[in-house]
Amino acid sequence: SASNVTISDCTISGNTANRDGGGIFCNYGQHSNPTITDCTISDNMASDSGGGIYCDSSSPAIIGCTISNNTADGGGGIYCDSSNPIFTNCTISNNTALESGGIAIYNSSEPTISGCTITGNTADYDGGGIYCNNNSNPTISGCTISGNTAKYEGGGIYCKDNSSPTISVSVICENAPDQVNGIIGLPEGSLVSDSCLGSNTTGA
């Protein structure tokens, strides 16, 4: 509750939550904004949301971290609800969830995601890499989003219900069954292609 701790050079692994936040839980309604740097957050499980990290009305700064092999019902790697976290130079990989394998972004959240690699994440429904819902507007720049998988839509990125991400200078490729879904137009200065070596396409 309203905690602004610093967590650095740690390994947070093999933990289980009966509800939210298998590895790290930032308390809902209490605006906890930790700074998490150079950590490995892996092999954690949440029965509900946020296998690796769960944020509700909290905006942590997460820098240089590896968030991998976590599982949850929603947001295998990260779940954001009414939150504006900053992710910088992170690797978010091989996480699994029913909805959004990598990052789930809900309810007017506006995270900033820059210089990150989001790869190998899996969703049983939509949004393999990133899932945006209910007026959520992430800013994504300088990222590589590749090799993610969804069963239905948005292998790389899936957005719905008035969510409008701003995407620039990123590579979105080799996701299945599609690259992006629910996004109008080609992200500015980005490669969106079925092949990571291909030319620019709409990818939707």
N, CA, C and O of each residue as an XYZ file, in Angstrom:
816
protein
N       0.837     -1.195      0.000
C       0.000      0.000      0.000
C       0.871      1.243      0.000
O       1.577      1.521      0.969
N       0.812      1.997     -1.111
C       1.580      3.237     -1.243
C       3.067      3.029     -0.974
O       3.723      3.876     -0.368
N       3.595      1.886     -1.433
C       5.006      1.567     -1.218
C       5.807      1.877     -2.476
O       5.412      1.496     -3.578
N       6.930      2.569     -2.313
C       7.776      2.951     -3.438
C       9.184      2.411     -3.241
O      10.158      3.163     -3.218
N       9.270      1.103     -3.101
C      10.545      0.455     -2.820
C      11.387      0.332     -4.089
O      10.883      0.519     -5.197
N      12.662      0.019     -3.921
C      13.563     -0.284     -5.034
C      14.012     -1.739     -4.913
O      14.483     -2.171     -3.861
N      13.859     -2.487     -6.008
C      14.279     -3.890     -6.055
C      15.287     -4.020     -7.191
O      14.945     -3.770     -8.347
N      16.518     -4.404     -6.886
C      17.577     -4.437     -7.896
C      18.339     -5.758     -7.847
O      18.565     -6.324     -6.777
N      18.737     -6.243     -9.044
C      19.626     -7.402     -9.172
C      19.113     -8.619     -8.407
O      19.889     -9.345     -7.788
N      17.794     -8.835     -8.457
C      17.194     -9.957     -7.738
C      16.646    -11.002     -8.699
O      16.338    -10.705     -9.853
N      16.531    -12.217     -8.207
C      15.827    -13.270     -8.920
C      14.577    -13.613     -8.129
O      14.654    -13.983     -6.957
N      13.417    -13.487     -8.780
C      12.127    -13.783     -8.154
C      11.530    -14.927     -8.957
O      11.054    -14.724    -10.074
N      11.552    -16.127     -8.394
C      11.285    -17.312     -9.210
C      10.569    -18.394     -8.409
O      10.829    -18.582     -7.220
N       9.645    -19.116     -9.096
C       9.024    -20.287     -8.506
C       7.968    -19.989     -7.468
O       7.705    -20.824     -6.603
N       7.349    -18.808     -7.531
C       6.331    -18.418     -6.555
C       4.924    -18.632     -7.118
O       4.737    -18.692     -8.334
N       3.933    -18.746     -6.217
C       2.549    -18.997     -6.619
C       1.604    -18.092     -5.838
O       1.738    -17.931     -4.625
N       0.635    -17.498     -6.561
C      -0.415    -16.705     -5.918
C      -1.767    -17.345     -6.199
O      -2.041    -17.756     -7.327
N      -2.612    -17.429     -5.177
C      -3.941    -17.998     -5.368
C      -4.838    -17.081     -6.192
O      -5.826    -17.533     -6.770
N      -4.496    -15.785     -6.247
C      -5.252    -14.865     -7.089
C      -4.315    -14.155     -8.061
O      -4.031    -14.681     -9.137
N      -3.825    -12.951     -7.693
C      -3.067    -12.111     -8.626
C      -1.614    -11.966     -8.196
O      -1.290    -12.026     -7.009
N      -0.731    -11.770     -9.204
C       0.652    -11.418     -8.925
C       1.486    -12.559     -8.394
O       1.819    -12.599     -7.210
N       1.830    -13.502     -9.285
C       2.639    -14.628     -8.843
C       4.006    -14.218     -8.330
O       4.463    -14.724     -7.305
N       4.667    -13.297     -9.039
C       5.993    -12.855     -8.616
C       5.953    -11.567     -7.810
O       6.509    -11.505     -6.713
N       5.300    -10.534     -8.344
C       5.212     -9.216     -7.701
C       3.772     -8.718     -7.790
O       3.143     -8.822     -8.843
N       3.251     -8.180     -6.692
C       1.888     -7.630     -6.631
C       1.966     -6.187     -6.166
O       2.448     -5.903     -5.069
N       1.481     -5.262     -7.019
C       1.424     -3.841     -6.659
C      -0.028     -3.515     -6.316
O      -0.907     -3.604     -7.173
N      -0.274     -3.141     -5.078
C      -1.607     -3.133     -4.480
C      -2.602     -2.216     -5.167
O      -2.302     -1.063     -5.480
N      -3.807     -2.758     -5.398
C      -4.863     -2.013     -6.057
C      -5.354     -0.855     -5.191
O      -5.564     -0.992     -3.986
N      -5.528      0.289     -5.850
C      -6.077      1.460     -5.191
C      -5.120      2.166     -4.254
O      -5.478      3.188     -3.668
N      -3.892      1.638     -4.094
C      -2.974      2.204     -3.112
C      -1.741      2.847     -3.752
O      -0.869      3.354     -3.047
N      -1.667      2.827     -5.075
C      -0.629      3.562     -5.799
C       0.779      3.204     -5.346
O       1.554      4.064     -4.928
N       1.088      1.930     -5.436
C       2.441      1.474     -5.139
C       3.274      1.542     -6.410
O       2.903      0.957     -7.428
N       4.391      2.246     -6.358
C       5.185      2.506     -7.552
C       6.648      2.113     -7.334
O       7.510      2.987     -7.244
N       6.937      0.824     -7.247
C       8.321      0.413     -7.048
C       9.179      0.648     -8.284
O       8.665      0.766     -9.397
N      10.478      0.713     -8.080
C      11.454      0.701     -9.163
C      12.141     -0.658     -9.146
O      12.757     -1.042     -8.152
N      12.026     -1.379    -10.258
C      12.549     -2.742    -10.342
C      13.575     -2.778    -11.458
O      13.220     -2.594    -12.623
N      14.837     -3.009    -11.133
C      15.893     -2.930    -12.136
C      16.730     -4.207    -12.155
O      17.046     -4.776    -11.110
N      17.082     -4.647    -13.366
C      18.019     -5.751    -13.595
C      17.642     -7.008    -12.818
O      18.506     -7.688    -12.264
N      16.357     -7.309    -12.782
C      15.870     -8.497    -12.086
C      15.427     -9.576    -13.079
O      15.090     -9.281    -14.225
N      15.434    -10.814    -12.625
C      14.842    -11.919    -13.369
C      13.597    -12.374    -12.620
O      13.664    -12.766    -11.455
N      12.460    -12.314    -13.307
C      11.170    -12.697    -12.724
C      10.654    -13.851    -13.573
O      10.155    -13.634    -14.678
N      10.769    -15.067    -13.069
C      10.529    -16.238    -13.921
C       9.867    -17.379    -13.170
O       9.999    -17.513    -11.954
N       9.146    -18.203    -13.938
C       8.567    -19.449    -13.429
C       7.626    -19.220    -12.251
O       7.535    -20.054    -11.350
N       6.927    -18.090    -12.262
C       5.915    -17.811    -11.257
C       4.530    -18.084    -11.836
O       4.358    -18.116    -13.055
N       3.532    -18.282    -10.950
C       2.188    -18.597    -11.410
C       1.145    -17.862    -10.577
O       1.237    -17.818     -9.350
N       0.142    -17.280    -11.258
C      -1.016    -16.701    -10.588
C      -2.271    -17.394    -11.090
O      -2.436    -17.594    -12.293
N      -3.156    -17.761    -10.172
C      -4.389    -18.424    -10.579
C      -5.313    -17.480    -11.345
O      -6.120    -17.921    -12.163
N      -5.192    -16.167    -11.073
C      -6.020    -15.186    -11.771
C      -5.161    -14.386    -12.754
O      -5.011    -14.809    -13.900
N      -4.603    -13.268    -12.357
C      -3.927    -12.367    -13.305
C      -2.503    -12.030    -12.879
O      -2.189    -11.976    -11.690
N      -1.639    -11.802    -13.887
C      -0.284    -11.345    -13.629
C       0.621    -12.423    -13.078
O       0.969    -12.411    -11.897
N       1.005    -13.362    -13.938
C       1.889    -14.422    -13.475
C       3.207    -13.893    -12.943
O       3.670    -14.316    -11.883
N       3.815    -12.965    -13.679
C       5.071    -12.367    -13.235
C       4.857    -11.137    -12.374
O       5.354    -11.060    -11.250
N       4.100    -10.154    -12.915
C       3.865     -8.881    -12.222
C       2.400     -8.491    -12.380
O       1.842     -8.596    -13.473
N       1.777     -8.041    -11.293
C       0.409     -7.523    -11.326
C       0.408     -6.091    -10.807
O       0.944     -5.814     -9.734
N      -0.200     -5.175    -11.575
C      -0.285     -3.769    -11.176
C      -1.739     -3.319    -11.231
O      -2.384     -3.458    -12.270
N      -2.265     -2.788    -10.140
C      -3.598     -2.201    -10.122
C      -3.487     -0.811     -9.513
O      -3.111     -0.663     -8.351
N      -3.816      0.207    -10.301
C      -3.706      1.606     -9.862
C      -2.308      1.906     -9.348
O      -2.132      2.696     -8.421
N      -1.325      1.274     -9.953
C       0.073      1.449     -9.575
C       0.919      1.563    -10.835
O       0.562      1.010    -11.876
N       2.025      2.267    -10.747
C       2.834      2.535    -11.935
C       4.313      2.296    -11.649
O       5.068      3.255    -11.487
N       4.733      1.057    -11.586
C       6.143      0.778    -11.354
C       7.016      1.143    -12.544
O       6.536      1.221    -13.675
N       8.284      1.362    -12.290
C       9.295      1.492    -13.340
C      10.085      0.198    -13.362
O      10.711     -0.179    -12.371
N      10.052     -0.482    -14.507
C      10.690     -1.789    -14.630
C      11.750     -1.685    -15.722
O      11.420     -1.489    -16.892
N      13.011     -1.814    -15.348
C      14.126     -1.469    -16.228
C      15.105     -2.640    -16.303
O      15.574     -3.139    -15.280
N      15.404     -3.065    -17.526
C      16.436     -4.075    -17.730
C      16.121     -5.426    -17.135
O      17.034     -6.172    -16.779
N      14.847     -5.760    -17.019
C      14.453     -7.015    -16.393
C      14.120     -8.086    -17.429
O      13.763     -7.779    -18.566
N      14.242     -9.334    -17.020
C      13.784    -10.478    -17.804
C      12.569    -11.068    -17.106
O      12.639    -11.471    -15.946
N      11.449    -11.112    -17.834
C      10.195    -11.634    -17.286
C       9.802    -12.803    -18.171
O       9.334    -12.607    -19.293
N       9.990    -14.021    -17.672
C       9.872    -15.189    -18.554
C       9.280    -16.402    -17.853
O       9.416    -16.579    -16.643
N       8.610    -17.242    -18.665
C       8.106    -18.544    -18.217
C       7.116    -18.444    -17.056
O       7.021    -19.353    -16.231
N       6.385    -17.339    -17.000
C       5.347    -17.185    -15.992
C       3.989    -17.565    -16.591
O       3.817    -17.518    -17.809
N       3.025    -17.941    -15.744
C       1.709    -18.347    -16.221
C       0.612    -17.705    -15.375
O       0.790    -17.452    -14.184
N      -0.538    -17.445    -16.026
C      -1.702    -16.874    -15.343
C      -2.924    -17.059    -16.213
O      -2.821    -17.464    -17.371
N      -4.086    -16.759    -15.649
C      -5.316    -16.749    -16.428
C      -5.308    -15.563    -17.395
O      -5.672    -15.712    -18.562
N      -4.899    -14.396    -16.917
C      -4.760    -13.206    -17.764
C      -3.415    -12.546    -17.524
O      -3.015    -12.346    -16.377
N      -2.705    -12.203    -18.612
C      -1.400    -11.572    -18.460
C      -0.369    -12.517    -17.888
O       0.002    -12.410    -16.719
N       0.099    -13.450    -18.716
C       1.075    -14.418    -18.225
C       2.315    -13.759    -17.660
O       2.792    -14.138    -16.590
N       2.846    -12.766    -18.376
C       4.018    -12.049    -17.892
C       3.659    -10.892    -16.980
O       4.160    -10.790    -15.860
N       2.764    -10.001    -17.480
C       2.445     -8.751    -16.779
C       0.957     -8.444    -16.970
O       0.413     -8.645    -18.056
N       0.305     -7.959    -15.917
C      -1.082     -7.514    -15.998
C      -1.168     -6.098    -15.442
O      -0.754     -5.849    -14.310
N      -1.703     -5.166    -16.236
C      -1.862     -3.767    -15.824
C      -3.337     -3.401    -15.801
O      -4.022     -3.565    -16.811
N      -3.840     -2.911    -14.681
C      -5.225     -2.464    -14.549
C      -5.208     -1.040    -13.995
O      -4.767     -0.806    -12.870
N      -5.693     -0.094    -14.798
C      -5.732      1.319    -14.365
C      -4.355      1.786    -13.908
O      -4.232      2.495    -12.910
N      -3.327      1.386    -14.640
C      -1.948      1.653    -14.238
C      -1.138      2.203    -15.413
O      -1.469      1.968    -16.575
N      -0.076      2.936    -15.092
C       0.788      3.527    -16.118
C       2.253      3.161    -15.884
O       3.083      4.048    -15.684
N       2.579      1.886    -15.906
C       3.971      1.495    -15.676
C       4.880      1.877    -16.833
O       4.418      2.148    -17.942
N       6.177      1.895    -16.558
C       7.203      2.125    -17.573
C       8.064      0.872    -17.663
O       8.632      0.429    -16.665
N       8.159      0.304    -18.860
C       9.021     -0.842    -19.125
C      10.117     -0.404    -20.080
O       9.822      0.042    -21.189
N      11.367     -0.520    -19.678
C      12.492     -0.075    -20.490
C      13.527     -1.191    -20.606
O      13.995     -1.722    -19.599
N      13.883     -1.545    -21.857
C      14.946     -2.523    -22.119
C      14.720     -3.848    -21.392
O      15.649     -4.422    -20.824
N      13.487     -4.319    -21.418
C      13.151     -5.589    -20.784
C      12.972     -6.686    -21.839
O      12.676     -6.402    -23.000
N      13.154     -7.922    -21.424
C      12.820     -9.084    -22.241
C      11.637     -9.780    -21.599
O      11.699    -10.191    -20.440
N      10.547     -9.910    -22.367
C       9.312    -10.526    -21.876
C       9.060    -11.716    -22.782
O       8.625    -11.555    -23.922
N       9.333    -12.916    -22.274
C       9.375    -14.071    -23.171
C       8.799    -15.336    -22.547
O       8.892    -15.563    -21.340
N       8.198    -16.153    -23.414
C       7.768    -17.515    -23.056
C       6.801    -17.553    -21.880
O       6.799    -18.504    -21.099
N       5.981    -16.514    -21.758
C       4.918    -16.507    -20.754
C       3.630    -17.036    -21.384
O       3.458    -16.969    -22.601
N       2.726    -17.563    -20.556
C       1.527    -18.214    -21.057
C       0.307    -17.790    -20.252
O       0.371    -17.678    -19.028
N      -0.825    -17.548    -20.955
C      -2.078    -17.215    -20.284
C      -3.253    -17.550    -21.185
O      -3.080    -17.776    -22.383
N      -4.456    -17.582    -20.605
C      -5.651    -17.696    -21.433
C      -5.792    -16.458    -22.304
O      -6.008    -16.576    -23.510
N      -5.673    -15.255    -21.706
C      -5.800    -13.985    -22.421
C      -4.521    -13.199    -22.228
O      -4.182    -12.818    -21.107
N      -3.819    -12.960    -23.301
C      -2.552    -12.230    -23.323
C      -1.424    -12.967    -22.621
O      -1.316    -12.979    -21.395
N      -0.601    -13.572    -23.439
C       0.539    -14.293    -22.896
C       1.592    -13.375    -22.306
O       2.130    -13.656    -21.235
N       1.899    -12.260    -23.007
C       2.977    -11.390    -22.560
C       2.524    -10.299    -21.617
O       2.771    -10.370    -20.413
N       1.841     -9.261    -22.172
C       1.395     -8.116    -21.376
C      -0.098     -7.896    -21.601
O      -0.538     -7.748    -22.740
N      -0.878     -7.875    -20.518
C      -2.299     -7.551    -20.573
C      -2.495     -6.129    -20.046
O      -2.015     -5.793    -18.964
N      -3.203     -5.292    -20.819
C      -3.351     -3.877    -20.489
C      -4.839     -3.546    -20.472
O      -5.495     -3.599    -21.512
N      -5.382     -3.202    -19.295
C      -6.824     -3.038    -19.116
C      -7.186     -1.698    -18.474
O      -6.389     -1.097    -17.753
N      -8.409     -1.247    -18.756
C      -9.091     -0.196    -17.986
C      -8.308      1.112    -17.890
O      -7.865      1.518    -16.816
N      -8.152      1.758    -19.050
C      -7.533      3.091    -19.137
C      -6.083      3.112    -18.678
O      -5.589      4.134    -18.203
N      -5.419      2.002    -18.820
C      -3.976      1.971    -18.536
C      -3.202      2.580    -19.698
O      -3.596      2.442    -20.856
N      -2.105      3.251    -19.384
C      -1.275      3.887    -20.411
C       0.202      3.595    -20.142
O       0.966      4.507    -19.827
N       0.601      2.340    -20.264
C       2.015      2.018    -20.041
C       2.908      2.539    -21.163
O       2.457      2.738    -22.292
N       4.159      2.753    -20.840
C       5.189      3.089    -21.817
C       6.130      1.900    -21.923
O       6.729      1.479    -20.933
N       6.256      1.362    -23.135
C       7.062      0.164    -23.365
C       8.115      0.520    -24.402
O       7.776      0.726    -25.568
N       9.377      0.596    -24.014
C      10.418      1.042    -24.946
C      11.642      0.128    -24.874
O      12.072     -0.297    -23.801
N      12.180     -0.153    -26.053
C      13.397     -0.949    -26.141
C      13.246     -2.363    -25.635
O      14.229     -2.978    -25.221
N      12.029     -2.895    -25.659
C      11.784     -4.227    -25.103
C      11.705     -5.290    -26.198
O      11.348     -4.999    -27.339
N      12.039     -6.508    -25.836
C      11.853     -7.672    -26.696
C      10.726     -8.516    -26.110
O      10.803     -8.974    -24.970
N       9.677     -8.714    -26.911
C       8.503     -9.470    -26.467
C       8.361    -10.645    -27.421
O       7.945    -10.475    -28.567
N       8.705    -11.828    -26.950
C       8.826    -12.950    -27.877
C       8.447    -14.275    -27.214
O       8.670    -14.480    -26.021
N       7.864    -15.172    -28.024
C       7.598    -16.529    -27.580
C       6.484    -16.665    -26.564
O       6.376    -17.698    -25.903
N       5.640    -15.625    -26.423
C       4.529    -15.693    -25.474
C       3.304    -16.324    -26.138
O       3.148    -16.253    -27.357
N       2.436    -16.942    -25.328
C       1.304    -17.683    -25.865
C       0.019    -17.338    -25.127
O      -0.015    -17.303    -23.896
N      -1.059    -17.079    -25.910
C      -2.393    -16.873    -25.346
C      -3.341    -17.930    -25.889
O      -3.341    -18.209    -27.088
N      -4.145    -18.516    -25.020
C      -5.116    -19.510    -25.466
C      -6.271    -18.870    -26.225
O      -6.983    -19.553    -26.962
N      -6.466    -17.554    -26.050
C      -7.501    -16.845    -26.800
C      -6.873    -15.779    -27.691
O      -6.396    -16.103    -28.778
N      -6.858    -14.509    -27.260
C      -6.363    -13.410    -28.085
C      -5.140    -12.746    -27.447
O      -4.928    -12.827    -26.237
N      -4.333    -12.078    -28.304
C      -3.232    -11.271    -27.805
C      -2.059    -12.065    -27.281
O      -1.829    -12.124    -26.073
N      -1.304    -12.684    -28.200
C      -0.154    -13.465    -27.765
C       0.922    -12.637    -27.093
O       1.410    -12.991    -26.020
N       1.299    -11.513    -27.739
C       2.346    -10.662    -27.177
C       1.804     -9.585    -26.262
O       2.212     -9.477    -25.106
N       0.859     -8.768    -26.795
C       0.271     -7.659    -26.036
C      -1.240     -7.647    -26.272
O      -1.699     -7.834    -27.399
N      -2.007     -7.429    -25.206
C      -3.462     -7.352    -25.280
C      -3.913     -6.042    -24.645
O      -3.584     -5.771    -23.490
N      -4.670     -5.218    -25.392
C      -5.163     -3.934    -24.889
C      -6.684     -3.945    -24.870
O      -7.310     -4.348    -25.850
N      -7.289     -3.507    -23.765
C      -8.737     -3.560    -23.640
C      -9.256     -2.368    -22.832
O      -8.596     -1.899    -21.905
N     -10.449     -1.886    -23.198
C     -11.190     -0.892    -22.432
C     -10.418      0.421    -22.240
O      -9.963      0.747    -21.143
N     -10.290      1.160    -23.350
C      -9.715      2.519    -23.324
C      -8.266      2.552    -22.837
O      -7.848      3.496    -22.166
N      -7.517      1.528    -23.176
C      -6.108      1.493    -22.789
C      -5.238      1.917    -23.971
O      -5.468      1.488    -25.101
N      -4.247      2.753    -23.708
C      -3.472      3.377    -24.777
C      -1.973      3.286    -24.494
O      -1.362      4.272    -24.083
N      -1.380      2.124    -24.708
C       0.059      2.009    -24.488
C       0.866      2.751    -25.544
O       0.419      2.913    -26.679
N       2.046      3.196    -25.166
C       3.020      3.755    -26.099
C       4.148      2.751    -26.242
O       4.822      2.416    -25.268
N       4.350      2.269    -27.471
C       5.321      1.213    -27.740
C       6.348      1.741    -28.729
O       5.984      2.129    -29.840
N       7.619      1.767    -28.354
C       8.641      2.304    -29.252
C       9.921      1.485    -29.150
O      10.315      1.040    -28.071
N      10.558      1.299    -30.299
C      11.842      0.616    -30.344
C      11.806     -0.809    -29.842
O      12.799     -1.306    -29.309
N      10.665     -1.479    -30.007
C      10.507     -2.843    -29.494
C      10.546     -3.872    -30.623
O      10.277     -3.554    -31.781
N      10.883     -5.100    -30.268
C      10.738     -6.236    -31.166
C       9.682     -7.157    -30.588
O       9.813     -7.650    -29.468
N       8.614     -7.387    -31.383
C       7.503     -8.235    -30.956
C       7.414     -9.358    -31.975
O       6.891     -9.161    -33.072
N       7.918    -10.529    -31.624
C       8.041    -11.593    -32.624
C       7.834    -12.968    -32.002
O       8.102    -13.187    -30.821
N       7.347    -13.889    -32.837
C       7.241    -15.272    -32.426
C       6.227    -15.537    -31.330
O       6.326    -16.540    -30.623
N       5.233    -14.635    -31.178
C       4.175    -14.836    -30.196
C       2.980    -15.517    -30.866
O       2.816    -15.433    -32.084
N       2.150    -16.188    -30.074
C       1.067    -16.976    -30.641
C      -0.228    -16.762    -29.865
O      -0.237    -16.775    -28.634
N      -1.333    -16.562    -30.609
C      -2.680    -16.561    -30.037
C      -3.525    -17.584    -30.783
O      -3.278    -17.853    -31.959
N      -4.504    -18.147    -30.120
C      -5.356    -19.130    -30.780
C      -6.272    -18.471    -31.804
O      -6.529    -19.039    -32.866
N      -6.771    -17.262    -31.486
C      -7.753    -16.628    -32.352
C      -7.224    -15.388    -33.061
O      -7.032    -15.432    -34.277
N      -6.978    -14.279    -32.356
C      -6.608    -13.022    -33.015
C      -5.457    -12.325    -32.286
O      -5.280    -12.466    -31.076
N      -4.682    -11.568    -33.072
C      -3.621    -10.759    -32.501
C      -2.471    -11.553    -31.938
O      -2.194    -11.504    -30.739
N      -1.795    -12.293    -32.817
C      -0.621    -13.024    -32.347
C       0.414    -12.102    -31.737
O       0.990    -12.411    -30.693
N       0.654    -10.963    -32.388
C       1.599     -9.981    -31.856
C       0.939     -9.015    -30.893
O       1.325     -8.914    -29.729
N      -0.090     -8.285    -31.407
C      -0.816     -7.300    -30.596
C      -2.299     -7.386    -30.925
O      -2.678     -7.456    -32.094
N      -3.134     -7.382    -29.894
C      -4.587     -7.355    -30.081
C      -5.175     -6.237    -29.240
O      -4.912     -6.158    -28.040
N      -5.987     -5.352    -29.872
C      -6.606     -4.240    -29.154
C      -8.093     -4.182    -29.435
O      -8.526     -4.451    -30.556
N      -8.893     -3.828    -28.410
C     -10.342     -3.744    -28.568
C     -10.912     -2.703    -27.603
O     -10.225     -2.227    -26.699
N     -12.179     -2.362    -27.817
C     -12.936     -1.477    -26.922
C     -12.234     -0.137    -26.699
O     -11.863      0.223    -25.582
N     -12.066      0.592    -27.821
C     -11.531      1.965    -27.787
C     -10.101      2.057    -27.277
O      -9.707      3.081    -26.717
N      -9.343      1.027    -27.458
C      -7.922      1.083    -27.114
C      -7.123      1.474    -28.350
O      -7.319      0.904    -29.424
N      -6.226      2.439    -28.207
C      -5.494      2.985    -29.355
C      -4.011      3.103    -29.022
O      -3.567      4.153    -28.558
N      -3.250      2.058    -29.249
C      -1.816      2.137    -28.960
C      -1.093      3.071    -29.928
O      -1.502      3.225    -31.078
N      -0.030      3.681    -29.457
C       0.882      4.440    -30.303
C       2.142      3.603    -30.467
O       2.848      3.334    -29.495
N       2.422      3.191    -31.704
C       3.545      2.286    -31.974
C       4.497      2.946    -32.952
O       4.069      3.415    -34.006
N       5.775      2.992    -32.625
C       6.745      3.603    -33.533
C       8.053      2.826    -33.519
O       8.455      2.262    -32.501
N       8.701      2.813    -34.668
C      10.039      2.265    -34.864
C      10.203      0.911    -34.168
O      11.160      0.691    -33.425
N       9.255      0.017    -34.422
C       9.297     -1.309    -33.821
C       9.231     -2.372    -34.907
O       8.829     -2.093    -36.037
N       9.625     -3.585    -34.560
C       9.556     -4.722    -35.469
C       8.510     -5.685    -34.934
O       8.628     -6.178    -33.812
N       7.482     -5.954    -35.739
C       6.406     -6.858    -35.350
C       6.323     -7.929    -36.433
O       5.845     -7.659    -37.535
N       6.781     -9.131    -36.133
C       6.931    -10.118    -37.200
C       6.848    -11.544    -36.668
O       7.109    -11.815    -35.496
N       6.475    -12.447    -37.577
C       6.457    -13.883    -37.326
C       5.617    -14.263    -36.115
O       5.932    -15.215    -35.400
N       4.533    -13.502    -35.891
C       3.549    -13.863    -34.885
C       2.405    -14.620    -35.558
O       2.191    -14.464    -36.760
N       1.674    -15.429    -34.811
C       0.592    -16.229    -35.387
C      -0.665    -16.114    -34.511
O      -0.561    -16.069    -33.285
N      -1.855    -16.065    -35.136
C      -2.132    -16.251    -36.561
C      -1.961    -14.983    -37.391
O      -2.031    -15.044    -38.618
N      -1.736    -13.830    -36.747
C      -1.551    -12.568    -37.454
C      -0.602    -11.692    -36.639
O      -0.233    -12.029    -35.514
N      -0.215    -10.559    -37.234
C       0.735     -9.685    -36.548
C       0.034     -8.739    -35.577
O       0.366     -8.702    -34.392
N      -0.931     -7.980    -36.077
C      -1.694     -7.050    -35.245
C      -3.167     -7.169    -35.604
O      -3.517     -7.509    -36.734
N      -4.027     -6.885    -34.629
C      -5.465     -6.937    -34.866
C      -6.139     -5.875    -34.008
O      -5.844     -5.735    -32.821
N      -7.053     -5.128    -34.631
C      -7.735     -4.058    -33.928
C      -6.997     -2.742    -33.956
O      -7.385     -1.806    -33.257
N      -5.939     -2.645    -34.749
C      -5.148     -1.425    -34.885
C      -5.354     -0.881    -36.293
O      -5.204     -1.612    -37.273
N      -5.694      0.389    -36.393
C      -5.927      1.010    -37.689
C      -4.625      1.597    -38.213
O      -3.972      2.385    -37.529
N      -4.248      1.207    -39.439
C      -3.066      1.775    -40.063
C      -1.779      1.093    -39.657
O      -1.741      0.304    -38.714
N      -0.738      1.408    -40.379
C       0.576      0.826    -40.142
C       1.312      1.615    -39.063
O       1.410      2.837    -39.174
N       1.829      0.967    -38.034
C       2.603      1.693    -37.025
C       3.754      2.492    -37.649
O       4.451      1.998    -38.535
N       3.942      3.703    -37.188
C       4.893      4.639    -37.791
C       6.326      4.107    -37.755
O       6.853      3.764    -36.696
N       6.945      4.047    -38.941
C       8.348      3.676    -39.049
C       8.652      2.260    -38.623
O       9.795      1.952    -38.285
N       7.649      1.382    -38.629
C       7.833      0.028    -38.122
C       7.774     -1.004    -39.244
O       7.189     -0.768    -40.301
N       8.389     -2.143    -38.989
C       8.267     -3.304    -39.855
C       7.186     -4.201    -39.287
O       7.311     -4.696    -38.167
N       6.116     -4.415    -40.058
C       5.044     -5.329    -39.668
C       4.907     -6.352    -40.784
O       4.414     -6.029    -41.865
N       5.340     -7.584    -40.532
C       5.444     -8.543    -41.621
C       5.346     -9.966    -41.108
O       5.674    -10.249    -39.956
N       4.891    -10.856    -41.976
C       4.878    -12.272    -41.630
C       6.288    -12.828    -41.488
O       6.496    -13.846    -40.828
N       7.252    -12.163    -42.106
C       8.642    -12.582    -42.010
C       9.462    -11.475    -41.356
O       9.316    -10.308    -41.720
N      10.295    -11.810    -40.428
C      11.140    -10.804    -39.787
C      12.176    -10.234    -40.751
O      12.823     -9.230    -40.451
N      12.333    -10.877    -41.912
C      13.246    -10.381    -42.940
C      12.471     -9.747    -44.099
O      13.063     -9.334    -45.096
N      11.129     -9.672    -43.960
C      10.301     -9.191    -45.065
C      10.197     -7.681    -45.124
O      10.817     -6.963    -44.338
N       9.390     -7.209    -46.083
C       9.149     -5.777    -46.236
C       7.897     -5.376    -45.490
O       7.127     -6.239    -45.070
N       7.674     -4.064    -45.314
C       6.532     -3.566    -44.585
C       5.208     -3.992    -45.201
O       5.012     -3.887    -46.412
N       4.297     -4.477    -44.352
C       2.941     -4.769    -44.773
C       1.994     -4.310    -43.678
O       2.440     -3.899    -42.606
N       0.691     -4.374    -43.934
C      -0.247     -4.003    -42.885
C      -0.240     -5.020    -41.760
O      -0.459     -4.672    -40.600
N       0.012     -6.276    -42.099
C       0.160     -7.306    -41.093
C      -1.107     -7.688    -40.362
O      -1.073     -8.599    -39.536
N      -2.243     -7.021    -40.633
C      -3.450     -7.298    -39.867
C      -4.204     -8.462    -40.496
O      -5.259     -8.856    -39.998
